[in-house]
């Protein structure tokens, strides 16, 4: 399967949930929770099933994917994800790559770091 960056162009599940939030990969399985740093180069793939309200911040959303094995993958909204998911429709197969943090300059001139993601949608092989 080939993937094309979106900037250029649901099932029952298995009970496993992975949450990408604040630079962490949080895994919930059978009542157990583990956390690990989200490493640059981490890739998740799944069918986009739409967004839902973020329970910690009502001004943000979570982007929900369902992987091939049924795992629910929840990505907390970042500026990087918001602009890219605006171009993705529910039902599309997508691949998200975490690129780590990158430095930015805000409109007011302040320096900051942001989590950087690349979202690509599946395209037919030619």
N, CA, C and O atoms as CSV, one atom per row, in Angstrom:
chain,resi,resn,atom,element,x,y,z
A,1,UNK,N,N,0.853,-1.181,0.000
A,1,UNK,CA,C,0.000,0.000,0.000
A,1,UNK,C,C,0.893,1.236,0.000
A,1,UNK,O,O,1.853,1.308,0.767
A,2,UNK,N,N,0.590,2.180,-0.832
A,2,UNK,CA,C,1.308,3.444,-0.884
A,2,UNK,C,C,0.548,4.497,-0.103
A,2,UNK,O,O,-0.679,4.445,-0.013
A,3,UNK,N,N,1.268,5.446,0.457
A,3,UNK,CA,C,0.660,6.542,1.195
A,3,UNK,C,C,1.108,7.861,0.600
A,3,UNK,O,O,2.255,8.004,0.178
A,4,UNK,N,N,0.202,8.821,0.567
A,4,UNK,CA,C,0.488,10.151,0.038
A,4,UNK,C,C,0.259,11.167,1.149
A,4,UNK,O,O,-0.803,11.145,1.770
A,5,UNK,N,N,1.207,12.055,1.426
A,5,UNK,CA,C,1.003,13.064,2.462
A,5,UNK,C,C,-0.263,13.871,2.191
A,5,UNK,O,O,-0.520,14.267,1.054
A,6,UNK,N,N,-1.051,14.115,3.233
A,6,UNK,CA,C,-2.295,14.854,3.028
A,6,UNK,C,C,-2.029,16.310,2.694
A,6,UNK,O,O,-2.900,16.985,2.145
A,7,UNK,N,N,-0.845,16.805,3.013
A,7,UNK,CA,C,-0.535,18.190,2.659
A,7,UNK,C,C,-0.400,18.342,1.156
A,7,UNK,O,O,-0.441,19.461,0.644
A,8,UNK,N,N,-0.234,17.194,0.412
A,8,UNK,CA,C,-0.167,17.206,-1.042
A,8,UNK,C,C,-1.502,16.727,-1.623
A,8,UNK,O,O,-1.382,16.262,-2.756
A,9,UNK,N,N,-2.098,16.727,-1.383
A,9,UNK,CA,C,-3.384,16.307,-1.930
A,9,UNK,C,C,-4.613,16.598,-1.013
A,9,UNK,O,O,-5.745,16.283,-1.380
A,10,UNK,N,N,-14.641,1.089,11.729
A,10,UNK,CA,C,-14.920,0.926,13.152
A,10,UNK,C,C,-15.301,-0.518,13.546
A,10,UNK,O,O,-16.358,-1.023,13.167
A,11,UNK,N,N,-14.808,-0.874,13.971
A,11,UNK,CA,C,-15.125,-2.236,14.318
A,11,UNK,C,C,-15.151,-2.435,15.806
A,11,UNK,O,O,-14.948,-1.473,16.547
A,12,UNK,N,N,-15.393,-3.652,16.285
A,12,UNK,CA,C,-15.510,-3.937,17.720
A,12,UNK,C,C,-14.174,-3.788,18.433
A,12,UNK,O,O,-14.141,-3.425,19.609
A,13,UNK,N,N,-13.084,-4.059,17.748
A,13,UNK,CA,C,-11.761,-3.888,18.341
A,13,UNK,C,C,-11.361,-5.067,19.192
A,13,UNK,O,O,-12.115,-6.027,19.350
A,14,UNK,N,N,-10.171,-4.981,19.735
A,14,UNK,CA,C,-9.629,-6.053,20.555
A,14,UNK,C,C,-9.466,-5.633,22.012
A,14,UNK,O,O,-8.859,-6.366,22.793
A,15,UNK,N,N,-9.990,-4.475,22.395
A,15,UNK,CA,C,-9.879,-4.016,23.767
A,15,UNK,C,C,-8.601,-3.263,24.072
A,15,UNK,O,O,-8.409,-2.801,25.197
A,16,UNK,N,N,-7.728,-3.132,23.092
A,16,UNK,CA,C,-6.465,-2.419,23.289
A,16,UNK,C,C,-6.611,-1.000,22.778
A,16,UNK,O,O,-7.087,-0.776,21.665
A,17,UNK,N,N,-6.201,-0.046,23.596
A,17,UNK,CA,C,-6.272,1.368,23.214
A,17,UNK,C,C,-4.875,1.964,23.353
A,17,UNK,O,O,-4.199,1.759,24.361
A,18,UNK,N,N,-4.457,2.694,22.345
A,18,UNK,CA,C,-3.203,3.439,22.416
A,18,UNK,C,C,-3.533,4.908,22.239
A,18,UNK,O,O,-4.236,5.289,21.303
A,19,UNK,N,N,-3.019,5.736,23.149
A,19,UNK,CA,C,-3.276,7.168,23.118
A,19,UNK,C,C,-1.942,7.884,22.927
A,19,UNK,O,O,-0.995,7.657,23.679
A,20,UNK,N,N,-1.875,8.755,21.912
A,20,UNK,CA,C,-0.702,9.587,21.693
A,20,UNK,C,C,-1.059,10.981,22.183
A,20,UNK,O,O,-1.860,11.680,21.561
A,21,UNK,N,N,-0.462,11.383,23.303
A,21,UNK,CA,C,-0.809,12.668,23.911
A,21,UNK,C,C,0.416,13.240,24.615
A,21,UNK,O,O,1.083,12.553,25.389
A,22,UNK,N,N,0.694,14.486,24.338
A,22,UNK,CA,C,1.749,15.194,25.067
A,22,UNK,C,C,3.108,14.525,25.017
A,22,UNK,O,O,3.846,14.538,26.002
A,23,UNK,N,N,3.448,13.933,23.864
A,23,UNK,CA,C,4.759,13.310,23.730
A,23,UNK,C,C,4.853,11.945,24.373
A,23,UNK,O,O,5.951,11.409,24.523
A,24,UNK,N,N,3.707,11.362,24.761
A,24,UNK,CA,C,3.687,10.040,25.389
A,24,UNK,C,C,2.812,9.088,24.584
A,24,UNK,O,O,1.840,9.498,23.950
A,25,UNK,N,N,3.173,7.817,24.622
A,25,UNK,CA,C,2.339,6.743,24.089
A,25,UNK,C,C,1.770,6.044,25.320
A,25,UNK,O,O,2.497,5.389,26.067
A,26,UNK,N,N,0.468,6.191,25.519
A,26,UNK,CA,C,-0.209,5.592,26.668
A,26,UNK,C,C,-0.981,4.385,26.154
A,26,UNK,O,O,-1.831,4.522,25.274
A,27,UNK,N,N,-0.693,3.206,26.694
A,27,UNK,CA,C,-1.356,1.976,26.272
A,27,UNK,C,C,-2.244,1.475,27.403
A,27,UNK,O,O,-1.802,1.343,28.544
A,28,UNK,N,N,-3.504,1.196,27.071
A,28,UNK,CA,C,-4.472,0.666,28.027
A,28,UNK,C,C,-4.921,-0.698,27.537
A,28,UNK,O,O,-5.435,-0.831,26.426
A,29,UNK,N,N,-4.724,-1.711,28.372
A,29,UNK,CA,C,-5.124,-3.064,27.993
A,29,UNK,C,C,-5.499,-3.843,29.240
A,29,UNK,O,O,-4.715,-3.945,30.183
A,30,UNK,N,N,-6.712,-4.395,29.234
A,30,UNK,CA,C,-7.202,-5.207,30.350
A,30,UNK,C,C,-7.049,-4.497,31.694
A,30,UNK,O,O,-6.661,-5.115,32.685
A,31,UNK,N,N,-7.350,-3.217,31.726
A,31,UNK,CA,C,-7.275,-2.451,32.971
A,31,UNK,C,C,-5.880,-2.000,33.347
A,31,UNK,O,O,-5.719,-1.287,34.337
A,32,UNK,N,N,-4.870,-2.387,32.596
A,32,UNK,CA,C,-3.493,-1.990,32.880
A,32,UNK,C,C,-3.104,-0.815,31.989
A,32,UNK,O,O,-3.488,-0.745,30.821
A,33,UNK,N,N,-2.339,0.100,32.565
A,33,UNK,CA,C,-1.909,1.285,31.838
A,33,UNK,C,C,-0.394,1.362,31.863
A,33,UNK,O,O,0.225,1.226,32.918
A,34,UNK,N,N,0.201,1.579,30.701
A,34,UNK,CA,C,1.637,1.813,30.624
A,34,UNK,C,C,1.878,3.078,29.821
A,34,UNK,O,O,1.105,3.416,28.925
A,35,UNK,N,N,2.950,3.770,30.148
A,35,UNK,CA,C,3.317,4.995,29.431
A,35,UNK,C,C,4.761,4.902,28.995
A,35,UNK,O,O,5.612,4.373,29.711
A,36,UNK,N,N,5.022,5.421,27.813
A,36,UNK,CA,C,6.384,5.491,27.307
A,36,UNK,C,C,6.528,6.784,26.520
A,36,UNK,O,O,5.553,7.310,25.983
A,37,UNK,N,N,7.746,7.288,26.458
A,37,UNK,CA,C,7.998,8.463,25.637
A,37,UNK,C,C,7.699,8.116,24.189
A,37,UNK,O,O,8.032,7.029,23.718
A,38,UNK,N,N,7.077,9.035,23.498
A,38,UNK,CA,C,6.771,8.843,22.084
A,38,UNK,C,C,8.042,9.158,21.306
A,38,UNK,O,O,8.469,10.311,21.239
A,39,UNK,N,N,8.638,8.132,20.722
A,39,UNK,CA,C,9.913,8.297,20.041
A,39,UNK,C,C,9.709,8.825,18.627
A,39,UNK,O,O,8.773,8.427,17.934
A,40,UNK,N,N,10.595,9.725,18.205
A,40,UNK,CA,C,10.572,10.198,16.824
A,40,UNK,C,C,10.709,8.996,15.909
A,40,UNK,O,O,11.519,8.102,16.156
A,41,UNK,N,N,9.918,8.981,14.858
A,41,UNK,CA,C,9.918,7.870,13.927
A,41,UNK,C,C,8.808,6.861,14.193
A,41,UNK,O,O,8.617,5.940,13.399
A,42,UNK,N,N,8.063,7.015,15.307
A,42,UNK,CA,C,6.943,6.126,15.593
A,42,UNK,C,C,5.885,6.287,14.513
A,42,UNK,O,O,5.514,7.407,14.163
A,43,UNK,N,N,5.400,5.168,13.985
A,43,UNK,CA,C,4.395,5.175,12.918
A,43,UNK,C,C,3.183,4.374,13.381
A,43,UNK,O,O,3.322,3.261,13.888
A,44,UNK,N,N,1.997,4.947,13.204
A,44,UNK,CA,C,0.753,4.217,13.444
A,44,UNK,C,C,-0.087,4.290,12.180
A,44,UNK,O,O,-0.095,5.303,11.481
A,45,UNK,N,N,-0.796,3.201,11.898
A,45,UNK,CA,C,-1.617,3.106,10.700
A,45,UNK,C,C,-2.992,2.609,11.087
A,45,UNK,O,O,-3.122,1.685,11.889
A,46,UNK,N,N,-4.033,3.228,10.511
A,46,UNK,CA,C,-5.383,2.765,10.775
A,46,UNK,C,C,-6.402,3.509,9.937
A,46,UNK,O,O,-6.076,4.453,9.217
A,47,UNK,N,N,-7.644,3.061,10.047
A,47,UNK,CA,C,-8.745,3.700,9.350
A,47,UNK,C,C,-9.263,4.825,10.241
A,47,UNK,O,O,-9.601,4.606,11.404
A,48,UNK,N,N,-9.321,6.025,9.683
A,48,UNK,CA,C,-9.794,7.193,10.429
A,48,UNK,C,C,-11.298,7.060,10.642
A,48,UNK,O,O,-12.061,6.919,9.686
A,49,UNK,N,N,-11.716,7.106,11.906
A,49,UNK,CA,C,-13.143,6.959,12.214
A,49,UNK,C,C,-13.757,8.259,12.720
A,49,UNK,O,O,-14.857,8.251,13.273
A,50,UNK,N,N,-13.059,9.372,12.535
A,50,UNK,CA,C,-13.595,10.674,12.924
A,50,UNK,C,C,-12.976,11.186,14.209
A,50,UNK,O,O,-12.081,10.568,14.786
A,51,UNK,N,N,-13.480,12.336,14.641
A,51,UNK,CA,C,-12.949,12.955,15.855
A,51,UNK,C,C,-13.998,12.903,16.955
A,51,UNK,O,O,-15.186,12.701,16.704
A,52,UNK,N,N,-13.524,13.091,18.177
A,52,UNK,CA,C,-14.407,13.140,19.340
A,52,UNK,C,C,-13.875,14.214,20.280
A,52,UNK,O,O,-12.696,14.558,20.205
A,53,UNK,N,N,-14.721,14.756,21.171
A,53,UNK,CA,C,-14.249,15.793,22.094
A,53,UNK,C,C,-13.124,15.264,22.994
A,53,UNK,O,O,-13.168,14.123,23.454
A,54,UNK,N,N,-12.141,16.092,23.229
A,54,UNK,CA,C,-11.057,15.759,24.153
A,54,UNK,C,C,-11.581,15.973,25.564
A,54,UNK,O,O,-12.058,17.062,25.885
A,55,UNK,N,N,-11.502,14.952,26.415
A,55,UNK,CA,C,-12.098,15.063,27.755
A,55,UNK,C,C,-11.330,15.998,28.685
A,55,UNK,O,O,-11.854,16.391,29.728
A,56,UNK,N,N,-10.111,16.358,28.330
A,56,UNK,CA,C,-9.314,17.252,29.169
A,56,UNK,C,C,-9.403,18.710,28.742
A,56,UNK,O,O,-9.153,19.605,29.550
A,57,UNK,N,N,-9.759,18.963,27.479
A,57,UNK,CA,C,-9.834,20.320,26.969
A,57,UNK,C,C,-10.972,20.392,25.954
A,57,UNK,O,O,-10.829,19.891,24.839
A,58,UNK,N,N,-12.099,21.006,26.319
A,58,UNK,CA,C,-13.257,21.027,25.414
A,58,UNK,C,C,-13.032,21.819,24.127
A,58,UNK,O,O,-13.844,21.730,23.205
A,59,UNK,N,N,-11.953,22.588,24.045
A,59,UNK,CA,C,-11.656,23.341,22.829
A,59,UNK,C,C,-10.851,22.515,21.818
A,59,UNK,O,O,-10.553,22.986,20.721
A,60,UNK,N,N,-10.508,21.300,22.193
A,60,UNK,CA,C,-9.722,20.423,21.327
A,60,UNK,C,C,-10.490,19.133,21.057
A,60,UNK,O,O,-11.474,18.823,21.728
A,61,UNK,N,N,-10.019,18.395,20.063
A,61,UNK,CA,C,-10.623,17.100,19.744
A,61,UNK,C,C,-9.544,16.014,19.772
A,61,UNK,O,O,-8.346,16.299,19.785
A,62,UNK,N,N,-10.001,14.782,19.782
A,62,UNK,CA,C,-9.125,13.626,19.610
A,62,UNK,C,C,-9.434,13.029,18.249
A,62,UNK,O,O,-10.597,12.973,17.847
A,63,UNK,N,N,-8.407,12.580,17.534
A,63,UNK,CA,C,-8.579,11.930,16.246
A,63,UNK,C,C,-8.497,10.425,16.479
A,63,UNK,O,O,-7.541,9.939,17.083
A,64,UNK,N,N,-9.492,9.689,16.004
A,64,UNK,CA,C,-9.616,8.266,16.294
A,64,UNK,C,C,-9.332,7.422,15.056
A,64,UNK,O,O,-9.877,7.662,13.978
A,65,UNK,N,N,-8.462,6.425,15.239
A,65,UNK,CA,C,-8.130,5.475,14.186
A,65,UNK,C,C,-8.404,4.074,14.705
A,65,UNK,O,O,-8.356,3.828,15.910
A,66,UNK,N,N,-8.691,3.164,13.793
A,66,UNK,CA,C,-8.826,1.756,14.148
A,66,UNK,C,C,-7.807,0.993,13.318
A,66,UNK,O,O,-7.872,0.994,12.088
A,67,UNK,N,N,-6.856,0.336,14.001
A,67,UNK,CA,C,-5.821,-0.403,13.275
A,67,UNK,C,C,-6.386,-1.713,12.744
A,67,UNK,O,O,-7.497,-2.110,13.093
A,68,UNK,N,N,-5.618,-2.371,11.908
A,68,UNK,CA,C,-6.053,-3.620,11.290
A,68,UNK,C,C,-6.364,-4.695,12.328
A,68,UNK,O,O,-7.259,-5.515,12.123
A,69,UNK,N,N,-5.617,-4.694,13.457
A,69,UNK,CA,C,-5.867,-5.704,14.492
A,69,UNK,C,C,-6.973,-5.291,15.463
A,69,UNK,O,O,-7.242,-6.003,16.430
A,70,UNK,N,N,-7.624,-4.131,15.209
A,70,UNK,CA,C,-8.739,-3.687,16.035
A,70,UNK,C,C,-8.368,-2.712,17.136
A,70,UNK,O,O,-9.249,-2.211,17.836
A,71,UNK,N,N,-7.084,-2.432,17.304
A,71,UNK,CA,C,-6.655,-1.481,18.325
A,71,UNK,C,C,-7.225,-0.102,18.027
A,71,UNK,O,O,-7.159,0.373,16.893
A,72,UNK,N,N,-7.787,0.541,19.050
A,72,UNK,CA,C,-8.242,1.921,18.924
A,72,UNK,C,C,-7.050,2.819,19.199
A,72,UNK,O,O,-6.422,2.716,20.253
A,73,UNK,N,N,-6.735,3.695,18.262
A,73,UNK,CA,C,-5.614,4.631,18.410
A,73,UNK,C,C,-6.208,6.025,18.485
A,73,UNK,O,O,-6.923,6.452,17.579
A,74,UNK,N,N,-5.910,6.735,19.571
A,74,UNK,CA,C,-6.437,8.077,19.792
A,74,UNK,C,C,-5.271,9.058,19.780
A,74,UNK,O,O,-4.322,8.920,20.553
A,75,UNK,N,N,-5.353,10.052,18.893
A,75,UNK,CA,C,-4.315,11.069,18.818
A,75,UNK,C,C,-4.891,12.383,19.322
A,75,UNK,O,O,-5.862,12.895,18.766
A,76,UNK,N,N,-4.298,12.924,20.366
A,76,UNK,CA,C,-4.739,14.210,20.886
A,76,UNK,C,C,-4.360,15.311,19.899
A,76,UNK,O,O,-3.279,15.294,19.312
A,77,UNK,N,N,-5.267,16.263,19.730
A,77,UNK,CA,C,-5.063,17.337,18.760
A,77,UNK,C,C,-3.805,18.144,19.054
A,77,UNK,O,O,-3.539,18.532,20.191
A,78,UNK,N,N,-3.047,18.382,18.001
A,78,UNK,CA,C,-1.935,19.323,18.016
A,78,UNK,C,C,-2.166,20.233,16.810
A,78,UNK,O,O,-2.990,19.922,15.949
A,79,UNK,N,N,-1.458,21.335,16.743
A,79,UNK,CA,C,-1.597,22.224,15.583
A,79,UNK,C,C,-1.250,21.470,14.303
A,79,UNK,O,O,-1.910,21.637,13.277
A,80,UNK,N,N,-0.224,20.649,14.369
A,80,UNK,CA,C,0.212,19.869,13.219
A,80,UNK,C,C,-0.883,18.905,12.759
A,80,UNK,O,O,-1.165,18.812,11.565
A,81,UNK,N,N,-1.495,18.194,13.693
A,81,UNK,CA,C,-2.547,17.241,13.339
A,81,UNK,C,C,-3.820,17.942,12.880
A,81,UNK,O,O,-4.479,17.474,11.952
A,82,UNK,N,N,-4.174,19.048,13.510
A,82,UNK,CA,C,-5.418,19.748,13.170
A,82,UNK,C,C,-5.445,20.142,11.694
A,82,UNK,O,O,-6.435,19.899,11.003
A,83,UNK,N,N,-4.376,20.742,11.218
A,83,UNK,CA,C,-4.358,21.203,9.824
A,83,UNK,C,C,-4.365,20.032,8.847
A,83,UNK,O,O,-4.956,20.130,7.772
A,84,UNK,N,N,-3.717,18.929,9.206
A,84,UNK,CA,C,-3.644,17.787,8.298
A,84,UNK,C,C,-4.934,16.957,8.305
A,84,UNK,O,O,-5.379,16.500,7.253
A,85,UNK,N,N,-5.535,16.762,9.487
A,85,UNK,CA,C,-6.769,15.976,9.547
A,85,UNK,C,C,-7.955,16.725,8.942
A,85,UNK,O,O,-8.984,16.113,8.657
A,86,UNK,N,N,-7.830,18.025,8.742
A,86,UNK,CA,C,-8.890,18.772,8.060
A,86,UNK,C,C,-9.049,18.286,6.616
A,86,UNK,O,O,-10.075,18.532,5.982
A,87,UNK,N,N,-8.031,17.596,6.103
A,87,UNK,CA,C,-8.041,17.117,4.717
A,87,UNK,C,C,-8.315,15.612,4.617
A,87,UNK,O,O,-8.206,15.035,3.535
A,88,UNK,N,N,-8.670,14.975,5.742
A,88,UNK,CA,C,-8.907,13.539,5.777
A,88,UNK,C,C,-10.377,13.285,6.092
A,88,UNK,O,O,-10.951,13.945,6.958
A,89,UNK,N,N,-10.981,12.336,5.394
A,89,UNK,CA,C,-12.379,11.980,5.623
A,89,UNK,C,C,-12.474,10.673,6.399
A,89,UNK,O,O,-11.630,9.792,6.233
A,90,UNK,N,N,-13.500,10.536,7.252
A,90,UNK,CA,C,-13.695,9.259,7.934
A,90,UNK,C,C,-13.780,8.127,6.921
A,90,UNK,O,O,-14.371,8.273,5.851
A,91,UNK,N,N,-13.178,6.998,7.279
A,91,UNK,CA,C,-13.157,5.840,6.398
A,91,UNK,C,C,-11.870,5.703,5.609
A,91,UNK,O,O,-11.623,4.655,5.012
A,92,UNK,N,N,-11.041,6.745,5.593
A,92,UNK,CA,C,-9.773,6.674,4.857
A,92,UNK,C,C,-8.709,5.974,5.695
A,92,UNK,O,O,-8.644,6.154,6.911
A,93,UNK,N,N,-7.885,5.180,5.036
A,93,UNK,CA,C,-6.740,4.544,5.666
A,93,UNK,C,C,-5.612,5.572,5.722
A,93,UNK,O,O,-5.227,6.132,4.695
A,94,UNK,N,N,-5.085,5.819,6.918
A,94,UNK,CA,C,-4.028,6.822,7.072
A,94,UNK,C,C,-2.846,6.246,7.845
A,94,UNK,O,O,-2.969,5.277,8.594
A,95,UNK,N,N,-1.716,6.873,7.634
A,95,UNK,CA,C,-0.486,6.525,8.336
A,95,UNK,C,C,0.044,7.807,8.966
A,95,UNK,O,O,0.246,8.808,8.278
A,96,UNK,N,N,0.268,7.770,10.280
A,96,UNK,CA,C,0.755,8.948,11.002
A,96,UNK,C,C,2.162,8.643,11.504
A,96,UNK,O,O,2.401,7.620,12.146
A,97,UNK,N,N,3.081,9.542,11.203
A,97,UNK,CA,C,4.459,9.429,11.660
A,97,UNK,C,C,4.752,10.573,12.613
A,97,UNK,O,O,4.517,11.737,12.289
A,98,UNK,N,N,5.270,10.236,13.799
A,98,UNK,CA,C,5.680,11.253,14.755
A,98,UNK,C,C,7.120,11.629,14.452
A,98,UNK,O,O,8.011,10.781,14.500
A,99,UNK,N,N,7.350,12.901,14.139
A,99,UNK,CA,C,8.690,13.378,13.775
A,99,UNK,C,C,9.465,13.952,14.944
A,99,UNK,O,O,10.594,14.409,14.767
A,100,UNK,N,N,8.885,13.939,16.132
A,100,UNK,CA,C,9.534,14.525,17.304
A,100,UNK,C,C,9.099,15.971,17.471
A,100,UNK,O,O,8.097,16.402,16.900
A,101,UNK,N,N,9.856,16.707,18.254
A,101,UNK,CA,C,9.540,18.115,18.468
A,101,UNK,C,C,10.351,18.978,17.518
A,101,UNK,O,O,11.475,18.641,17.147
A,102,UNK,N,N,9.752,20.104,17.130
A,102,UNK,CA,C,10.505,21.065,16.326
A,102,UNK,C,C,10.285,22.462,16.896
A,102,UNK,O,O,9.242,22.756,17.481
A,103,UNK,N,N,11.270,23.297,16.716
A,103,UNK,CA,C,11.204,24.668,17.220
A,103,UNK,C,C,10.407,25.538,16.258
A,103,UNK,O,O,10.544,25.425,15.040
A,104,UNK,N,N,9.580,26.401,16.819
A,104,UNK,CA,C,8.793,27.345,16.022
A,104,UNK,C,C,8.904,28.722,16.652
A,104,UNK,O,O,9.304,28.866,17.807
A,105,UNK,N,N,8.542,29.726,15.873
A,105,UNK,CA,C,8.437,31.091,16.375
A,105,UNK,C,C,6.974,31.488,16.261
A,105,UNK,O,O,6.401,31.478,15.172
A,106,UNK,N,N,6.373,31.837,17.394
A,106,UNK,CA,C,4.963,32.219,17.418
A,106,UNK,C,C,4.784,33.604,16.803
A,106,UNK,O,O,5.756,34.324,16.575
A,107,UNK,N,N,3.515,33.971,16.534
A,107,UNK,CA,C,3.220,35.276,15.937
A,107,UNK,C,C,3.765,36.432,16.763
A,107,UNK,O,O,4.140,37.472,16.221
A,108,UNK,N,N,3.808,36.241,18.094
A,108,UNK,CA,C,4.304,37.305,18.971
A,108,UNK,C,C,5.827,37.297,19.088
A,108,UNK,O,O,6.402,38.083,19.843
A,109,UNK,N,N,6.483,36.398,18.331
A,109,UNK,CA,C,7.944,36.335,18.330
A,109,UNK,C,C,8.520,35.376,19.347
A,109,UNK,O,O,9.727,35.136,19.345
A,110,UNK,N,N,7.688,34.816,20.224
A,110,UNK,CA,C,8.172,33.886,21.239
A,110,UNK,C,C,8.591,32.568,20.596
A,110,UNK,O,O,7.964,32.101,19.645
A,111,UNK,N,N,9.643,31.982,21.121
A,111,UNK,CA,C,10.116,30.683,20.657
A,111,UNK,C,C,9.369,29.598,21.439
A,111,UNK,O,O,9.072,29.765,22.622
A,112,UNK,N,N,9.071,28.489,20.763
A,112,UNK,CA,C,8.378,27.370,21.402
A,112,UNK,C,C,8.734,26.092,20.667
A,112,UNK,O,O,9.281,26.123,19.564
A,113,UNK,N,N,8.414,24.960,21.296
A,113,UNK,CA,C,8.570,23.671,20.643
A,113,UNK,C,C,7.195,23.062,20.467
A,113,UNK,O,O,6.325,23.213,21.324
A,114,UNK,N,N,7.000,22.371,19.348
A,114,UNK,CA,C,5.721,21.715,19.099
A,114,UNK,C,C,5.957,20.283,18.637
A,114,UNK,O,O,6.982,19.965,18.034
A,115,UNK,N,N,4.976,19.422,18.937
A,115,UNK,CA,C,5.032,18.052,18.455
A,115,UNK,C,C,4.686,18.065,16.969
A,115,UNK,O,O,3.685,18.655,16.562
A,116,UNK,N,N,5.516,17.416,16.170
A,116,UNK,CA,C,5.360,17.435,14.723
A,116,UNK,C,C,4.965,16.048,14.219
A,116,UNK,O,O,5.651,15.063,14.491
A,117,UNK,N,N,3.862,15.977,13.487
A,117,UNK,CA,C,3.362,14.748,12.900
A,117,UNK,C,C,3.255,14.901,11.397
A,117,UNK,O,O,3.057,16.009,10.897
A,118,UNK,N,N,3.384,13.803,10.672
A,118,UNK,CA,C,3.098,13.775,9.234
A,118,UNK,C,C,1.964,12.785,9.038
A,118,UNK,O,O,2.051,11.639,9.478
A,119,UNK,N,N,0.902,13.223,8.379
A,119,UNK,CA,C,-0.250,12.375,8.102
A,119,UNK,C,C,-0.271,12.081,6.613
A,119,UNK,O,O,-0.190,12.994,5.792
A,120,UNK,N,N,-0.381,10.802,6.267
A,120,UNK,CA,C,-0.449,10.396,4.863
A,120,UNK,C,C,-1.654,9.481,4.684
A,120,UNK,O,O,-1.961,8.662,5.550
A,121,UNK,N,N,-2.335,9.632,3.544
A,121,UNK,CA,C,-3.482,8.762,3.254
A,121,UNK,C,C,-3.077,7.730,2.222
A,121,UNK,O,O,-2.194,7.964,1.397
A,122,UNK,N,N,-3.743,6.577,2.283
A,122,UNK,CA,C,-3.466,5.491,1.339
A,122,UNK,C,C,-3.913,5.884,-0.050
A,122,UNK,O,O,-4.973,6.487,-0.219
A,123,UNK,N,N,-3.113,5.549,-1.042
A,123,UNK,CA,C,-3.468,5.777,-2.439
A,123,UNK,C,C,-3.223,4.469,-3.184
A,123,UNK,O,O,-2.370,3.675,-2.787
A,124,UNK,N,N,-3.960,4.249,-4.245
A,124,UNK,CA,C,-3.793,3.047,-5.043
A,124,UNK,C,C,-2.420,3.028,-5.683
A,124,UNK,O,O,-1.929,4.051,-6.160
A,125,UNK,N,N,-1.810,1.862,-5.689
A,125,UNK,CA,C,-0.500,1.712,-6.337
A,125,UNK,C,C,-0.684,1.852,-7.843
A,125,UNK,O,O,-1.672,1.382,-8.408
A,126,UNK,N,N,0.262,2.489,-8.469
A,126,UNK,CA,C,0.164,2.699,-9.928
A,126,UNK,C,C,0.986,1.690,-10.677
A,126,UNK,O,O,1.023,1.715,-11.907
